[in-house]
């Protein structure tokens, strides 16, 4: 009787461990889906000029190195992407396409040292250059002397130079 009961308790404990492992796997999947859902919700808030064609892609790799801040996305020549196309994320512009392959593209992030984007402060005539710092930051350079900026003001592309369309956040 006791041997049978001990065997049954051990089997039940093993079943519970297996079920716990499966539930932990599902919990991890749920966390990934939650993060993806939040990311996709933030993308819906991006204001894009309706006359521009857009396509949603995923980041499939970080191709950054010591001298360049770049990512790899899962869209390329098959989707008719071109070198120089603007790439937006949840909050707005993140960079431009640097190199196009058949099914993927390399994006130069606006945080890269070589990135210089003509911008303006929305609702004003203040124009500047948004420059990458080589880290995860950007800075406004070439601001007109005496310019007063307030926290929370929206920075948008100016369209000057024709690299990016105007008014991308």
N, C-alpha and C positions, 0 to 999 in steps of 0.2 A: 503494500500500500504506500509506504513512504517513498520508496524508489520511484514508483509511478508518478506520485505527486511532485517530486523533485524534478523529474524529467519533463513533466508538463509545465512547471514554472520556468525552467530553463528555455523550453521551446517558446513559451509566451514572451519571455524577456527578449529572445532573439527576434521574434516577430515585431515587437515594439521598437527595437533598435533599427530594424529595416524600415519600418514605417516612418520613424523619426528621420532617417536619412532621406527617404523620398520626400517627406514634407519640407526638409531643409533645402533640397534641390528645387522644389516648387517655389519656396520662399525667395530663393535667389533669382529665379526666372521672373517672379512678380516684381522684385526690386528693379531689375533691368527694364521691364516693361513700364514701370512707373516713371523711371528716369526718361525713357524714350517718349512717353506720353507728355511729360512736362516740357521736353524739348520741342516736340511738335506743336504743343499749344502756344509756346512762345513764338514759334515761326508764324503762326497765324496773325500775330500782332504787327508784323512788318508791313509798313505802308509802301507799296510799290506802285509806280505809275502804271495804270491799266494798259497803256499803249506799249509797254515793254513786255516781251515774251519771257516767261519764267518757267523753270523746271526744278523740281525738288530732287536733290541727290543726297547721298550720304558720304560722310568722311570715312574713307577706308584705310587711311594710313597717315602717320605723321612723318613727313619726309624732311623735317627740319634738321639742320646740321649746325655746326659752330658759326657758319657765316650766312645762313639763310633760314628764314622762318617760313616753312611751306607745309602744305597738307596735300594729300592725294584724295580726290573725289571720284565717285563711280559714274561719271559721265564724260564722254569725249566726243570724238569726231562723229560717231554714230548718232549722237544727239544734236549734232551740228554746233557744238561748242567751238569757240574760236579764241585764239590767243588775245588777251586783253579784256575778255568778257568780265563783267562785274560778278562777284560772288557774295551773296548775302547770307547772314545767319539770323538767329532769333532776334537780335537787337538792331540789325541793319547790315551795312557793308562790312565784310571781313577781309576782302582782298580782290585780286583779279587773277584770271587764268594766265599762267606763265607758259605752260607747255601742254599741248593736246595730243593724246594718244587715241587709239581706236575706241577703247571703252573706258578710259579714265583720263583725268587731267590733273596737273600740278597747279596748285593755287599759291601765289605769293601773298602772304598775309600782310595786312596793313601795318602790323607791328614790326615788319622787317626794316632794317636800316635803310634799304634802298627804296622804300615806299614813301612817296610824296604825293599827296592828293589835294587838289584845290578844293577848298570847302568855304562855306559861309555859315554864319550864325543865323538860324531860321528866325524870320521876323525882323531882321536888321539888314544893314548894308555892309556889315563887317565881314571881310573876307580874309582868309588865311590859308596856310598849307598845313595839312595834318600829316605829320612825319612819324615814321616808326622809330623806335628807340633800340631795337634789337632785343628787347626783352618782351614782356607781355603788356607793354604800355605804348601809348602814342602821345605826341605833344603837338600843340599848335605853335607854328612858327610863322614868321613874317606877318604878325598882327600889326595893323596900323597903330602908330604911336598914340597912346592915350585911350586905347580901346578899353571899354569896361565890359567885362563878362560876368555873368551871374550864374551861380550854380543851378544846374537843371536846364539851362538853355540847350536846345537841340542843335547839333552840328550836322549839316547836310552837305552833300556834294554840290559844288557850284556849277559843274558842267563846263567850266573853262578848260580849254585844251582838248576837249572832245574825248578824253579817255573814258570818263564815266558820265552817264546821263545826270542831269541836275536833279536835286532833291532826294537823293538816296540817303536815308538816315545813317 
